[in-house]
Amino acid sequence: MRLGEKVRMSQLADKVLPLPNEIYPVILAQLNSSSIARFRSLLNAIQYERPCVNGNDIKSMGYKPGPYFAPALEALQRARLDGLVRNRQEELDFVREYLAAYEGAKESV
């Protein structure tokens, strides 16, 4: 995988997050200037672009806690990194759509 523009930030994050932080300077030393900018942007996004929505918000939407919470929040983090969601309302809509696939996840009221 190259640090070209066609690679999504979430894909890069999948490769970078398992690495120890001490390796980042070594990676930076191997990159050209545009890739350095993209790598730094990735590190900033990982650190600062956290979703606003959490498990409590999902419960407030009427969903029962279950094994689908973690994948929904992981998908939301990926969408946030990729710029597919930019604010709280978009995050809520994303999670609602994601969880619609889980039969029985919604509590009957």
C-alpha positions in Angstrom: 0.0 0.0 0.0 1.3 3.4 -0.9 0.5 6.7 0.7 -1.2 7.9 -2.5 -4.4 9.9 -2.6 -6.5 6.9 -3.5 -5.9 5.2 -0.2 -8.5 6.1 2.4 -7.4 7.4 5.8 -9.0 4.5 7.6 -7.0 2.1 5.5 -3.8 3.9 6.5 -4.9 3.9 10.1 -5.3 0.2 10.0 -1.7 -0.2 9.0 -0.3 2.5 11.3 -2.2 1.9 14.6 -0.6 -1.5 15.4 2.9 0.0 15.1 4.8 1.4 18.1 5.0 5.2 18.1 8.8 4.9 18.0 8.7 3.7 14.4 7.0 6.9 13.1 10.3 8.9 12.6 11.7 5.9 10.6 8.6 6.0 8.4 8.8 9.7 8.0 12.4 9.4 6.9 11.4 7.1 4.0 8.6 9.3 2.6 8.6 12.1 0.0 7.3 15.6 1.0 3.7 15.0 -0.1 3.6 11.7 1.7 5.0 13.2 4.8 2.2 15.7 4.8 -0.4 13.0 4.4 1.2 10.8 7.1 1.2 13.8 9.6 -2.4 14.5 8.6 -3.2 10.8 9.4 -1.6 11.0 12.8 -3.5 14.2 13.6 -6.8 12.6 12.4 -6.2 9.5 14.6 -5.5 11.7 17.6 -8.1 14.4 17.2 -10.9 13.2 14.9 -12.8 11.1 17.4 -16.5 10.5 16.9 -18.9 12.4 19.3 -21.3 9.5 19.4 -20.7 6.7 21.9 -22.4 3.6 23.3 -24.6 5.7 25.6 -25.9 7.6 22.6 -26.7 4.3 20.9 -28.7 3.2 23.9 -30.5 6.5 23.9 -31.6 5.8 20.4 -33.4 2.7 21.7 -30.9 0.0 20.9 -30.2 -2.8 23.4 -26.5 -3.2 24.3 -25.1 -6.1 22.3 -22.3 -7.4 20.2 -23.1 -5.0 17.4 -22.2 -1.9 19.4 -18.4 -2.3 19.0 -18.5 -2.9 15.2 -20.9 0.1 14.8 -18.5 2.4 16.7 -15.5 1.1 14.8 -17.3 1.7 11.5 -18.2 5.2 12.7 -14.5 5.9 13.5 -13.5 4.7 10.0 -16.2 6.9 8.5 -15.0 9.9 10.5 -11.4 9.3 9.4 -12.5 9.1 5.8 -14.6 12.3 6.0 -17.9 10.5 5.4 -19.4 12.0 8.6 -18.4 15.5 9.9 -20.8 16.3 12.8 -22.8 14.7 15.5 -26.0 14.5 13.5 -24.3 12.8 10.6 -22.7 10.4 13.1 -26.1 9.5 14.6 -27.6 9.0 11.1 -24.6 6.8 10.2 -25.0 4.6 13.3 -28.8 4.4 12.9 -28.3 3.2 9.3 -25.5 0.8 10.3 -27.6 -0.8 13.1 -30.7 -1.1 10.9 -29.1 -4.3 9.6 -29.2 -6.0 13.0 -32.5 -7.8 13.5 -33.8 -7.4 17.1 -31.2 -4.7 18.0 -33.9 -2.1 18.5 -35.9 -2.4 21.7 -39.6 -2.4 21.2 -41.3 0.5 23.0 
